[in-house]
Amino acid sequence: MTTEEIRVQLYDIIRYADDKKIEAIYTLLEDKPTEPYEWSEDVEFVAELDERYRRAVEGIDPTYSLDEVKAELNALKNKRSEIAK
């Protein structure tokens, strides 16, 4: 399991936990020093970014310009407003 997957699972656990469990988790972690996350030092994360960049540059995965994204959002917004009428 990747660190990111663990973060997501922990977030879900904390989000749905009852008050007693939240207090227990906090007690466990409150005295632990935390270091800031340095994404540039996360070899797995950087490798994933490199792979995504390679796939985009080589045309394997589709990419969209900011103007294309804005145009699509505006089209969806206009379609939604037409439906609402």
HTML snippet that shows the backbone in 3Dmol.js (N, CA, C, O; Angstrom):
<script src="https://3Dmol.org/build/3Dmol-min.js"></script>
<div id="view" style="width:600px;height:400px;position:relative"></div>
<script>
const pdb = `
ATOM      1  N   MET A   1       0.854  -1.172   0.000  1.00  0.00           N
ATOM      2  CA  MET A   1       0.000   0.000   0.000  1.00  0.00           C
ATOM      3  C   MET A   1       0.901   1.236   0.000  1.00  0.00           C
ATOM      4  O   MET A   1       1.864   1.317   0.762  1.00  0.00           O
ATOM      5  N   THR A   2       0.570   2.197  -0.867  1.00  0.00           N
ATOM      6  CA  THR A   2       1.382   3.403  -0.941  1.00  0.00           C
ATOM      7  C   THR A   2       1.047   4.338   0.217  1.00  0.00           C
ATOM      8  O   THR A   2       0.009   4.199   0.865  1.00  0.00           O
ATOM      9  N   THR A   3       1.922   5.271   0.459  1.00  0.00           N
ATOM     10  CA  THR A   3       1.695   6.258   1.515  1.00  0.00           C
ATOM     11  C   THR A   3       0.417   7.046   1.236  1.00  0.00           C
ATOM     12  O   THR A   3      -0.343   7.350   2.155  1.00  0.00           O
ATOM     13  N   GLU A   4       0.186   7.374  -0.033  1.00  0.00           N
ATOM     14  CA  GLU A   4      -1.020   8.128  -0.374  1.00  0.00           C
ATOM     15  C   GLU A   4      -2.276   7.320  -0.082  1.00  0.00           C
ATOM     16  O   GLU A   4      -3.264   7.872   0.401  1.00  0.00           O
ATOM     17  N   GLU A   5      -2.255   6.026  -0.366  1.00  0.00           N
ATOM     18  CA  GLU A   5      -3.403   5.169  -0.069  1.00  0.00           C
ATOM     19  C   GLU A   5      -3.645   5.089   1.443  1.00  0.00           C
ATOM     20  O   GLU A   5      -4.791   5.078   1.894  1.00  0.00           O
ATOM     21  N   ILE A   6      -2.571   5.035   2.209  1.00  0.00           N
ATOM     22  CA  ILE A   6      -2.687   5.015   3.670  1.00  0.00           C
ATOM     23  C   ILE A   6      -3.283   6.329   4.162  1.00  0.00           C
ATOM     24  O   ILE A   6      -4.149   6.329   5.037  1.00  0.00           O
ATOM     25  N   ARG A   7      -2.821   7.455   3.603  1.00  0.00           N
ATOM     26  CA  ARG A   7      -3.372   8.759   3.989  1.00  0.00           C
ATOM     27  C   ARG A   7      -4.878   8.811   3.752  1.00  0.00           C
ATOM     28  O   ARG A   7      -5.626   9.299   4.599  1.00  0.00           O
ATOM     29  N   VAL A   8      -5.320   8.312   2.608  1.00  0.00           N
ATOM     30  CA  VAL A   8      -6.743   8.331   2.273  1.00  0.00           C
ATOM     31  C   VAL A   8      -7.515   7.468   3.265  1.00  0.00           C
ATOM     32  O   VAL A   8      -8.569   7.876   3.752  1.00  0.00           O
ATOM     33  N   GLN A   9      -7.001   6.286   3.566  1.00  0.00           N
ATOM     34  CA  GLN A   9      -7.689   5.409   4.521  1.00  0.00           C
ATOM     35  C   GLN A   9      -7.745   6.041   5.911  1.00  0.00           C
ATOM     36  O   GLN A   9      -8.775   5.979   6.583  1.00  0.00           O
ATOM     37  N   LEU A  10      -6.638   6.647   6.341  1.00  0.00           N
ATOM     38  CA  LEU A  10      -6.640   7.301   7.655  1.00  0.00           C
ATOM     39  C   LEU A  10      -7.623   8.461   7.684  1.00  0.00           C
ATOM     40  O   LEU A  10      -8.331   8.665   8.671  1.00  0.00           O
ATOM     41  N   TYR A  11      -7.661   9.219   6.595  1.00  0.00           N
ATOM     42  CA  TYR A  11      -8.609  10.331   6.525  1.00  0.00           C
ATOM     43  C   TYR A  11     -10.038   9.820   6.684  1.00  0.00           C
ATOM     44  O   TYR A  11     -10.826  10.399   7.432  1.00  0.00           O
ATOM     45  N   ASP A  12     -10.377   8.727   5.976  1.00  0.00           N
ATOM     46  CA  ASP A  12     -11.721   8.163   6.088  1.00  0.00           C
ATOM     47  C   ASP A  12     -12.001   7.649   7.496  1.00  0.00           C
ATOM     48  O   ASP A  12     -13.096   7.841   8.025  1.00  0.00           O
ATOM     49  N   ILE A  13     -11.012   6.995   8.102  1.00  0.00           N
ATOM     50  CA  ILE A  13     -11.190   6.491   9.466  1.00  0.00           C
ATOM     51  C   ILE A  13     -11.487   7.641  10.413  1.00  0.00           C
ATOM     52  O   ILE A  13     -12.415   7.565  11.218  1.00  0.00           O
ATOM     53  N   ILE A  14     -10.702   8.704  10.318  1.00  0.00           N
ATOM     54  CA  ILE A  14     -10.884   9.848  11.212  1.00  0.00           C
ATOM     55  C   ILE A  14     -12.198  10.563  10.927  1.00  0.00           C
ATOM     56  O   ILE A  14     -12.885  11.002  11.850  1.00  0.00           O
ATOM     57  N   ARG A  15     -12.544  10.680   9.657  1.00  0.00           N
ATOM     58  CA  ARG A  15     -13.759  11.399   9.280  1.00  0.00           C
ATOM     59  C   ARG A  15     -15.006  10.740   9.862  1.00  0.00           C
ATOM     60  O   ARG A  15     -15.947  11.433  10.247  1.00  0.00           O
ATOM     61  N   TYR A  16     -15.023   9.406   9.930  1.00  0.00           N
ATOM     62  CA  TYR A  16     -16.222   8.702  10.381  1.00  0.00           C
ATOM     63  C   TYR A  16     -16.134   8.165  11.809  1.00  0.00           C
ATOM     64  O   TYR A  16     -17.081   7.543  12.289  1.00  0.00           O
ATOM     65  N   ALA A  17     -15.025   8.393  12.485  1.00  0.00           N
ATOM     66  CA  ALA A  17     -14.849   7.857  13.836  1.00  0.00           C
ATOM     67  C   ALA A  17     -15.700   8.634  14.840  1.00  0.00           C
ATOM     68  O   ALA A  17     -15.992   9.816  14.658  1.00  0.00           O
ATOM     69  N   ASP A  18     -16.088   7.928  15.906  1.00  0.00           N
ATOM     70  CA  ASP A  18     -16.818   8.610  16.966  1.00  0.00           C
ATOM     71  C   ASP A  18     -15.840   9.407  17.829  1.00  0.00           C
ATOM     72  O   ASP A  18     -14.626   9.258  17.694  1.00  0.00           O
ATOM     73  N   ASP A  19     -16.358  10.233  18.696  1.00  0.00           N
ATOM     74  CA  ASP A  19     -15.542  11.139  19.504  1.00  0.00           C
ATOM     75  C   ASP A  19     -14.487  10.402  20.328  1.00  0.00           C
ATOM     76  O   ASP A  19     -13.350  10.860  20.443  1.00  0.00           O
ATOM     77  N   LYS A  20     -14.864   9.272  20.894  1.00  0.00           N
ATOM     78  CA  LYS A  20     -13.942   8.511  21.741  1.00  0.00           C
ATOM     79  C   LYS A  20     -12.718   8.048  20.936  1.00  0.00           C
ATOM     80  O   LYS A  20     -11.587   8.144  21.411  1.00  0.00           O
ATOM     81  N   LYS A  21     -12.949   7.553  19.729  1.00  0.00           N
ATOM     82  CA  LYS A  21     -11.844   7.111  18.883  1.00  0.00           C
ATOM     83  C   LYS A  21     -10.968   8.283  18.449  1.00  0.00           C
ATOM     84  O   LYS A  21      -9.744   8.158  18.393  1.00  0.00           O
ATOM     85  N   ILE A  22     -11.580   9.403  18.146  1.00  0.00           N
ATOM     86  CA  ILE A  22     -10.815  10.596  17.749  1.00  0.00           C
ATOM     87  C   ILE A  22      -9.889  11.015  18.886  1.00  0.00           C
ATOM     88  O   ILE A  22      -8.720  11.322  18.654  1.00  0.00           O
ATOM     89  N   GLU A  23     -10.399  11.031  20.098  1.00  0.00           N
ATOM     90  CA  GLU A  23      -9.580  11.399  21.253  1.00  0.00           C
ATOM     91  C   GLU A  23      -8.435  10.407  21.448  1.00  0.00           C
ATOM     92  O   GLU A  23      -7.320  10.809  21.781  1.00  0.00           O
ATOM     93  N   ALA A  24      -8.698   9.123  21.245  1.00  0.00           N
ATOM     94  CA  ALA A  24      -7.655   8.101  21.392  1.00  0.00           C
ATOM     95  C   ALA A  24      -6.571   8.283  20.330  1.00  0.00           C
ATOM     96  O   ALA A  24      -5.381   8.202  20.635  1.00  0.00           O
ATOM     97  N   ILE A  25      -6.975   8.523  19.108  1.00  0.00           N
ATOM     98  CA  ILE A  25      -6.000   8.743  18.031  1.00  0.00           C
ATOM     99  C   ILE A  25      -5.161   9.977  18.331  1.00  0.00           C
ATOM    100  O   ILE A  25      -3.942   9.962  18.157  1.00  0.00           O
ATOM    101  N   TYR A  26      -5.805  11.033  18.778  1.00  0.00           N
ATOM    102  CA  TYR A  26      -5.087  12.267  19.083  1.00  0.00           C
ATOM    103  C   TYR A  26      -4.090  12.047  20.217  1.00  0.00           C
ATOM    104  O   TYR A  26      -2.958  12.524  20.150  1.00  0.00           O
ATOM    105  N   THR A  27      -4.504  11.334  21.245  1.00  0.00           N
ATOM    106  CA  THR A  27      -3.614  11.046  22.373  1.00  0.00           C
ATOM    107  C   THR A  27      -2.389  10.276  21.903  1.00  0.00           C
ATOM    108  O   THR A  27      -1.275  10.529  22.362  1.00  0.00           O
ATOM    109  N   LEU A  28      -2.597   9.340  20.991  1.00  0.00           N
ATOM    110  CA  LEU A  28      -1.493   8.558  20.448  1.00  0.00           C
ATOM    111  C   LEU A  28      -0.484   9.434  19.698  1.00  0.00           C
ATOM    112  O   LEU A  28       0.723   9.204  19.771  1.00  0.00           O
ATOM    113  N   LEU A  29      -0.980  10.419  18.993  1.00  0.00           N
ATOM    114  CA  LEU A  29      -0.126  11.179  18.076  1.00  0.00           C
ATOM    115  C   LEU A  29       0.302  12.559  18.573  1.00  0.00           C
ATOM    116  O   LEU A  29       1.199  13.161  17.983  1.00  0.00           O
ATOM    117  N   GLU A  30      -0.298  13.070  19.618  1.00  0.00           N
ATOM    118  CA  GLU A  30      -0.054  14.451  20.006  1.00  0.00           C
ATOM    119  C   GLU A  30       1.399  14.756  20.386  1.00  0.00           C
ATOM    120  O   GLU A  30       1.860  15.876  20.162  1.00  0.00           O
ATOM    121  N   ASP A  31       2.121  13.807  20.946  1.00  0.00           N
ATOM    122  CA  ASP A  31       3.490  14.057  21.369  1.00  0.00           C
ATOM    123  C   ASP A  31       4.517  13.707  20.292  1.00  0.00           C
ATOM    124  O   ASP A  31       5.714  13.920  20.483  1.00  0.00           O
ATOM    125  N   LYS A  32       4.059  13.179  19.176  1.00  0.00           N
ATOM    126  CA  LYS A  32       4.973  12.778  18.110  1.00  0.00           C
ATOM    127  C   LYS A  32       5.345  13.996  17.261  1.00  0.00           C
ATOM    128  O   LYS A  32       4.466  14.704  16.770  1.00  0.00           O
ATOM    129  N   PRO A  33       6.641  14.236  17.090  1.00  0.00           N
ATOM    130  CA  PRO A  33       7.022  15.337  16.203  1.00  0.00           C
ATOM    131  C   PRO A  33       6.703  14.951  14.758  1.00  0.00           C
ATOM    132  O   PRO A  33       6.921  13.812  14.346  1.00  0.00           O
ATOM    133  N   THR A  34       6.194  15.899  14.012  1.00  0.00           N
ATOM    134  CA  THR A  34       5.886  15.625  12.621  1.00  0.00           C
ATOM    135  C   THR A  34       6.784  16.464  11.730  1.00  0.00           C
ATOM    136  O   THR A  34       6.990  17.655  11.964  1.00  0.00           O
ATOM    137  N   GLU A  35       7.300  15.825  10.724  1.00  0.00           N
ATOM    138  CA  GLU A  35       8.131  16.536   9.763  1.00  0.00           C
ATOM    139  C   GLU A  35       7.266  16.877   8.570  1.00  0.00           C
ATOM    140  O   GLU A  35       6.391  16.094   8.199  1.00  0.00           O
ATOM    141  N   PRO A  36       7.490  18.025   7.963  1.00  0.00           N
ATOM    142  CA  PRO A  36       6.701  18.373   6.783  1.00  0.00           C
ATOM    143  C   PRO A  36       6.969  17.399   5.644  1.00  0.00           C
ATOM    144  O   PRO A  36       8.080  16.892   5.489  1.00  0.00           O
ATOM    145  N   TYR A  37       5.952  17.151   4.866  1.00  0.00           N
ATOM    146  CA  TYR A  37       6.068  16.243   3.734  1.00  0.00           C
ATOM    147  C   TYR A  37       6.809  16.949   2.605  1.00  0.00           C
ATOM    148  O   TYR A  37       6.376  18.005   2.143  1.00  0.00           O
ATOM    149  N   GLU A  38       7.910  16.381   2.165  1.00  0.00           N
ATOM    150  CA  GLU A  38       8.687  16.910   1.049  1.00  0.00           C
ATOM    151  C   GLU A  38       8.425  16.036  -0.168  1.00  0.00           C
ATOM    152  O   GLU A  38       9.090  15.018  -0.365  1.00  0.00           O
ATOM    153  N   TRP A  39       7.456  16.434  -0.982  1.00  0.00           N
ATOM    154  CA  TRP A  39       7.076  15.605  -2.125  1.00  0.00           C
ATOM    155  C   TRP A  39       8.242  15.352  -3.068  1.00  0.00           C
ATOM    156  O   TRP A  39       8.309  14.300  -3.704  1.00  0.00           O
ATOM    157  N   SER A  40       9.168  16.315  -3.164  1.00  0.00           N
ATOM    158  CA  SER A  40      10.287  16.154  -4.093  1.00  0.00           C
ATOM    159  C   SER A  40      11.263  15.066  -3.642  1.00  0.00           C
ATOM    160  O   SER A  40      12.091  14.611  -4.431  1.00  0.00           O
ATOM    161  N   GLU A  41      11.172  14.652  -2.391  1.00  0.00           N
ATOM    162  CA  GLU A  41      12.027  13.591  -1.881  1.00  0.00           C
ATOM    163  C   GLU A  41      11.323  12.235  -1.860  1.00  0.00           C
ATOM    164  O   GLU A  41      11.923  11.223  -1.499  1.00  0.00           O
ATOM    165  N   ASP A  42      10.056  12.221  -2.246  1.00  0.00           N
ATOM    166  CA  ASP A  42       9.266  10.985  -2.294  1.00  0.00           C
ATOM    167  C   ASP A  42       9.518  10.326  -3.650  1.00  0.00           C
ATOM    168  O   ASP A  42       8.933  10.719  -4.659  1.00  0.00           O
ATOM    169  N   VAL A  43      10.391   9.327  -3.662  1.00  0.00           N
ATOM    170  CA  VAL A  43      10.829   8.681  -4.904  1.00  0.00           C
ATOM    171  C   VAL A  43       9.641   8.115  -5.679  1.00  0.00           C
ATOM    172  O   VAL A  43       9.569   8.268  -6.898  1.00  0.00           O
ATOM    173  N   GLU A  44       8.723   7.471  -4.990  1.00  0.00           N
ATOM    174  CA  GLU A  44       7.557   6.867  -5.643  1.00  0.00           C
ATOM    175  C   GLU A  44       6.673   7.935  -6.290  1.00  0.00           C
ATOM    176  O   GLU A  44       6.206   7.763  -7.416  1.00  0.00           O
ATOM    177  N   PHE A  45       6.448   9.038  -5.572  1.00  0.00           N
ATOM    178  CA  PHE A  45       5.613  10.119  -6.083  1.00  0.00           C
ATOM    179  C   PHE A  45       6.258  10.788  -7.295  1.00  0.00           C
ATOM    180  O   PHE A  45       5.587  11.035  -8.297  1.00  0.00           O
ATOM    181  N   VAL A  46       7.537  11.077  -7.210  1.00  0.00           N
ATOM    182  CA  VAL A  46       8.259  11.716  -8.317  1.00  0.00           C
ATOM    183  C   VAL A  46       8.267  10.794  -9.533  1.00  0.00           C
ATOM    184  O   VAL A  46       8.122  11.261 -10.662  1.00  0.00           O
ATOM    185  N   ALA A  47       8.433   9.504  -9.318  1.00  0.00           N
ATOM    186  CA  ALA A  47       8.407   8.546 -10.432  1.00  0.00           C
ATOM    187  C   ALA A  47       7.029   8.555 -11.104  1.00  0.00           C
ATOM    188  O   ALA A  47       6.939   8.475 -12.329  1.00  0.00           O
ATOM    189  N   GLU A  48       5.979   8.651 -10.328  1.00  0.00           N
ATOM    190  CA  GLU A  48       4.627   8.725 -10.881  1.00  0.00           C
ATOM    191  C   GLU A  48       4.447   9.995 -11.713  1.00  0.00           C
ATOM    192  O   GLU A  48       3.881   9.951 -12.805  1.00  0.00           O
ATOM    193  N   LEU A  49       4.924  11.116 -11.200  1.00  0.00           N
ATOM    194  CA  LEU A  49       4.846  12.364 -11.965  1.00  0.00           C
ATOM    195  C   LEU A  49       5.633  12.263 -13.271  1.00  0.00           C
ATOM    196  O   LEU A  49       5.157  12.694 -14.322  1.00  0.00           O
ATOM    197  N   ASP A  50       6.821  11.699 -13.203  1.00  0.00           N
ATOM    198  CA  ASP A  50       7.645  11.521 -14.402  1.00  0.00           C
ATOM    199  C   ASP A  50       6.933  10.652 -15.431  1.00  0.00           C
ATOM    200  O   ASP A  50       6.954  10.949 -16.625  1.00  0.00           O
ATOM    201  N   GLU A  51       6.306   9.585 -14.967  1.00  0.00           N
ATOM    202  CA  GLU A  51       5.596   8.680 -15.872  1.00  0.00           C
ATOM    203  C   GLU A  51       4.397   9.380 -16.520  1.00  0.00           C
ATOM    204  O   GLU A  51       4.157   9.228 -17.718  1.00  0.00           O
ATOM    205  N   ARG A  52       3.667  10.127 -15.742  1.00  0.00           N
ATOM    206  CA  ARG A  52       2.524  10.860 -16.298  1.00  0.00           C
ATOM    207  C   ARG A  52       2.984  11.898 -17.319  1.00  0.00           C
ATOM    208  O   ARG A  52       2.350  12.078 -18.359  1.00  0.00           O
ATOM    209  N   TYR A  53       4.072  12.570 -17.020  1.00  0.00           N
ATOM    210  CA  TYR A  53       4.621  13.563 -17.954  1.00  0.00           C
ATOM    211  C   TYR A  53       5.055  12.881 -19.253  1.00  0.00           C
ATOM    212  O   TYR A  53       4.755  13.371 -20.341  1.00  0.00           O
ATOM    213  N   ARG A  54       5.750  11.767 -19.144  1.00  0.00           N
ATOM    214  CA  ARG A  54       6.207  11.035 -20.325  1.00  0.00           C
ATOM    215  C   ARG A  54       5.022  10.617 -21.186  1.00  0.00           C
ATOM    216  O   ARG A  54       5.046  10.773 -22.406  1.00  0.00           O
ATOM    217  N   ARG A  55       3.996  10.090 -20.550  1.00  0.00           N
ATOM    218  CA  ARG A  55       2.828   9.627 -21.299  1.00  0.00           C
ATOM    219  C   ARG A  55       2.115  10.785 -21.984  1.00  0.00           C
ATOM    220  O   ARG A  55       1.593  10.626 -23.087  1.00  0.00           O
ATOM    221  N   ALA A  56       2.089  11.935 -21.349  1.00  0.00           N
ATOM    222  CA  ALA A  56       1.456  13.103 -21.970  1.00  0.00           C
ATOM    223  C   ALA A  56       2.275  13.599 -23.161  1.00  0.00           C
ATOM    224  O   ALA A  56       1.725  13.870 -24.228  1.00  0.00           O
ATOM    225  N   VAL A  57       3.578  13.717 -22.977  1.00  0.00           N
ATOM    226  CA  VAL A  57       4.458  14.215 -24.040  1.00  0.00           C
ATOM    227  C   VAL A  57       4.448  13.277 -25.243  1.00  0.00           C
ATOM    228  O   VAL A  57       4.465  13.736 -26.385  1.00  0.00           O
ATOM    229  N   GLU A  58       4.420  11.978 -25.000  1.00  0.00           N
ATOM    230  CA  GLU A  58       4.443  11.003 -26.081  1.00  0.00           C
ATOM    231  C   GLU A  58       3.073  10.788 -26.711  1.00  0.00           C
ATOM    232  O   GLU A  58       2.940  10.007 -27.654  1.00  0.00           O
ATOM    233  N   GLY A  59       2.056  11.470 -26.203  1.00  0.00           N
ATOM    234  CA  GLY A  59       0.724  11.369 -26.781  1.00  0.00           C
ATOM    235  C   GLY A  59      -0.030  10.111 -26.408  1.00  0.00           C
ATOM    236  O   GLY A  59      -1.040   9.786 -27.032  1.00  0.00           O
ATOM    237  N   ILE A  60       0.444   9.402 -25.403  1.00  0.00           N
ATOM    238  CA  ILE A  60      -0.225   8.174 -24.961  1.00  0.00           C
ATOM    239  C   ILE A  60      -1.519   8.516 -24.223  1.00  0.00           C
ATOM    240  O   ILE A  60      -2.555   7.891 -24.449  1.00  0.00           O
ATOM    241  N   ASP A  61      -1.449   9.495 -23.355  1.00  0.00           N
ATOM    242  CA  ASP A  61      -2.617   9.956 -22.611  1.00  0.00           C
ATOM    243  C   ASP A  61      -3.072  11.293 -23.180  1.00  0.00           C
ATOM    244  O   ASP A  61      -2.245  12.099 -23.608  1.00  0.00           O
ATOM    245  N   PRO A  62      -4.378  11.536 -23.190  1.00  0.00           N
ATOM    246  CA  PRO A  62      -4.864  12.809 -23.715  1.00  0.00           C
ATOM    247  C   PRO A  62      -4.503  13.958 -22.778  1.00  0.00           C
ATOM    248  O   PRO A  62      -4.450  13.793 -21.560  1.00  0.00           O
ATOM    249  N   THR A  63      -4.261  15.107 -23.361  1.00  0.00           N
ATOM    250  CA  THR A  63      -4.010  16.320 -22.580  1.00  0.00           C
ATOM    251  C   THR A  63      -4.909  17.422 -23.126  1.00  0.00           C
ATOM    252  O   THR A  63      -5.353  17.360 -24.272  1.00  0.00           O
ATOM    253  N   TYR A  64      -5.172  18.416 -22.310  1.00  0.00           N
ATOM    254  CA  TYR A  64      -6.063  19.498 -22.688  1.00  0.00           C
ATOM    255  C   TYR A  64      -5.438  20.818 -22.258  1.00  0.00           C
ATOM    256  O   TYR A  64      -4.864  20.933 -21.175  1.00  0.00           O
ATOM    257  N   SER A  65      -5.565  21.805 -23.132  1.00  0.00           N
ATOM    258  CA  SER A  65      -5.071  23.131 -22.778  1.00  0.00           C
ATOM    259  C   SER A  65      -6.064  23.780 -21.813  1.00  0.00           C
ATOM    260  O   SER A  65      -7.196  23.319 -21.671  1.00  0.00           O
ATOM    261  N   LEU A  66      -5.636  24.837 -21.163  1.00  0.00           N
ATOM    262  CA  LEU A  66      -6.516  25.555 -20.243  1.00  0.00           C
ATOM    263  C   LEU A  66      -7.706  26.126 -21.005  1.00  0.00           C
ATOM    264  O   LEU A  66      -8.827  26.117 -20.496  1.00  0.00           O
ATOM    265  N   ASP A  67      -7.476  26.622 -22.217  1.00  0.00           N
ATOM    266  CA  ASP A  67      -8.576  27.160 -23.021  1.00  0.00           C
ATOM    267  C   ASP A  67      -9.597  26.074 -23.368  1.00  0.00           C
ATOM    268  O   ASP A  67     -10.800  26.335 -23.362  1.00  0.00           O
ATOM    269  N   GLU A  68      -9.130  24.860 -23.668  1.00  0.00           N
ATOM    270  CA  GLU A  68     -10.044  23.753 -23.964  1.00  0.00           C
ATOM    271  C   GLU A  68     -10.879  23.393 -22.732  1.00  0.00           C
ATOM    272  O   GLU A  68     -12.075  23.126 -22.843  1.00  0.00           O
ATOM    273  N   VAL A  69     -10.252  23.388 -21.584  1.00  0.00           N
ATOM    274  CA  VAL A  69     -10.969  23.072 -20.347  1.00  0.00           C
ATOM    275  C   VAL A  69     -12.013  24.146 -20.060  1.00  0.00           C
ATOM    276  O   VAL A  69     -13.151  23.827 -19.715  1.00  0.00           O
ATOM    277  N   LYS A  70     -11.637  25.411 -20.198  1.00  0.00           N
ATOM    278  CA  LYS A  70     -12.584  26.506 -19.959  1.00  0.00           C
ATOM    279  C   LYS A  70     -13.761  26.426 -20.927  1.00  0.00           C
ATOM    280  O   LYS A  70     -14.909  26.618 -20.526  1.00  0.00           O
ATOM    281  N   ALA A  71     -13.482  26.143 -22.198  1.00  0.00           N
ATOM    282  CA  ALA A  71     -14.549  26.039 -23.197  1.00  0.00           C
ATOM    283  C   ALA A  71     -15.507  24.904 -22.850  1.00  0.00           C
ATOM    284  O   ALA A  71     -16.722  25.066 -22.959  1.00  0.00           O
ATOM    285  N   GLU A  72     -14.976  23.765 -22.436  1.00  0.00           N
ATOM    286  CA  GLU A  72     -15.816  22.629 -22.067  1.00  0.00           C
ATOM    287  C   GLU A  72     -16.665  22.955 -20.838  1.00  0.00           C
ATOM    288  O   GLU A  72     -17.847  22.614 -20.789  1.00  0.00           O
ATOM    289  N   LEU A  73     -16.063  23.613 -19.851  1.00  0.00           N
ATOM    290  CA  LEU A  73     -16.822  24.001 -18.651  1.00  0.00           C
ATOM    291  C   LEU A  73     -17.934  24.981 -18.997  1.00  0.00           C
ATOM    292  O   LEU A  73     -19.048  24.869 -18.485  1.00  0.00           O
ATOM    293  N   ASN A  74     -17.633  25.938 -19.862  1.00  0.00           N
ATOM    294  CA  ASN A  74     -18.659  26.900 -20.275  1.00  0.00           C
ATOM    295  C   ASN A  74     -19.781  26.205 -21.035  1.00  0.00           C
ATOM    296  O   ASN A  74     -20.951  26.537 -20.842  1.00  0.00           O
ATOM    297  N   ALA A  75     -19.446  25.249 -21.893  1.00  0.00           N
ATOM    298  CA  ALA A  75     -20.470  24.506 -22.635  1.00  0.00           C
ATOM    299  C   ALA A  75     -21.359  23.724 -21.668  1.00  0.00           C
ATOM    300  O   ALA A  75     -22.580  23.711 -21.821  1.00  0.00           O
ATOM    301  N   LEU A  76     -20.761  23.083 -20.689  1.00  0.00           N
ATOM    302  CA  LEU A  76     -21.545  22.350 -19.698  1.00  0.00           C
ATOM    303  C   LEU A  76     -22.425  23.289 -18.871  1.00  0.00           C
ATOM    304  O   LEU A  76     -23.571  22.967 -18.558  1.00  0.00           O
ATOM    305  N   LYS A  77     -21.881  24.439 -18.527  1.00  0.00           N
ATOM    306  CA  LYS A  77     -22.636  25.440 -17.757  1.00  0.00           C
ATOM    307  C   LYS A  77     -23.837  25.922 -18.567  1.00  0.00           C
ATOM    308  O   LYS A  77     -24.944  26.033 -18.041  1.00  0.00           O
ATOM    309  N   ASN A  78     -23.611  26.208 -19.858  1.00  0.00           N
ATOM    310  CA  ASN A  78     -24.706  26.668 -20.714  1.00  0.00           C
ATOM    311  C   ASN A  78     -25.760  25.579 -20.881  1.00  0.00           C
ATOM    312  O   ASN A  78     -26.958  25.862 -20.864  1.00  0.00           O
ATOM    313  N   LYS A  79     -25.314  24.335 -21.041  1.00  0.00           N
ATOM    314  CA  LYS A  79     -26.246  23.210 -21.182  1.00  0.00           C
ATOM    315  C   LYS A  79     -27.089  23.060 -19.923  1.00  0.00           C
ATOM    316  O   LYS A  79     -28.293  22.814 -20.001  1.00  0.00           O
ATOM    317  N   ARG A  80     -26.456  23.207 -18.768  1.00  0.00           N
ATOM    318  CA  ARG A  80     -27.173  23.093 -17.499  1.00  0.00           C
ATOM    319  C   ARG A  80     -28.217  24.215 -17.359  1.00  0.00           C
ATOM    320  O   ARG A  80     -29.335  23.977 -16.902  1.00  0.00           O
ATOM    321  N   SER A  81     -27.843  25.417 -17.749  1.00  0.00           N
ATOM    322  CA  SER A  81     -28.782  26.531 -17.626  1.00  0.00           C
ATOM    323  C   SER A  81     -29.945  26.363 -18.603  1.00  0.00           C
ATOM    324  O   SER A  81     -31.061  26.784 -18.298  1.00  0.00           O
ATOM    325  N   GLU A  82     -29.709  25.751 -19.782  1.00  0.00           N
ATOM    326  CA  GLU A  82     -30.775  25.487 -20.741  1.00  0.00           C
ATOM    327  C   GLU A  82     -31.735  24.438 -20.187  1.00  0.00           C
ATOM    328  O   GLU A  82     -32.947  24.556 -20.366  1.00  0.00           O
ATOM    329  N   ILE A  83     -31.220  23.437 -19.534  1.00  0.00           N
ATOM    330  CA  ILE A  83     -32.051  22.380 -18.964  1.00  0.00           C
ATOM    331  C   ILE A  83     -32.928  22.946 -17.838  1.00  0.00           C
ATOM    332  O   ILE A  83     -34.086  22.558 -17.679  1.00  0.00           O
ATOM    333  N   ALA A  84     -32.353  23.864 -17.069  1.00  0.00           N
ATOM    334  CA  ALA A  84     -33.061  24.432 -15.909  1.00  0.00           C
ATOM    335  C   ALA A  84     -34.223  25.331 -16.328  1.00  0.00           C
ATOM    336  O   ALA A  84     -35.107  25.605 -15.516  1.00  0.00           O
ATOM    337  N   LYS A  85     -34.238  25.789 -17.566  1.00  0.00           N
ATOM    338  CA  LYS A  85     -35.312  26.706 -18.008  1.00  0.00           C
ATOM    339  C   LYS A  85     -36.626  26.021 -18.187  1.00  0.00           C
ATOM    340  O   LYS A  85     -37.612  26.661 -18.552  1.00  0.00           O
TER     341      LYS A  85
END
`;
const viewer = $3Dmol.createViewer("view");
viewer.addModel(pdb, "pdb");
viewer.setStyle({}, {cartoon: {color: "spectrum"}});
viewer.zoomTo();
viewer.render();
</script>
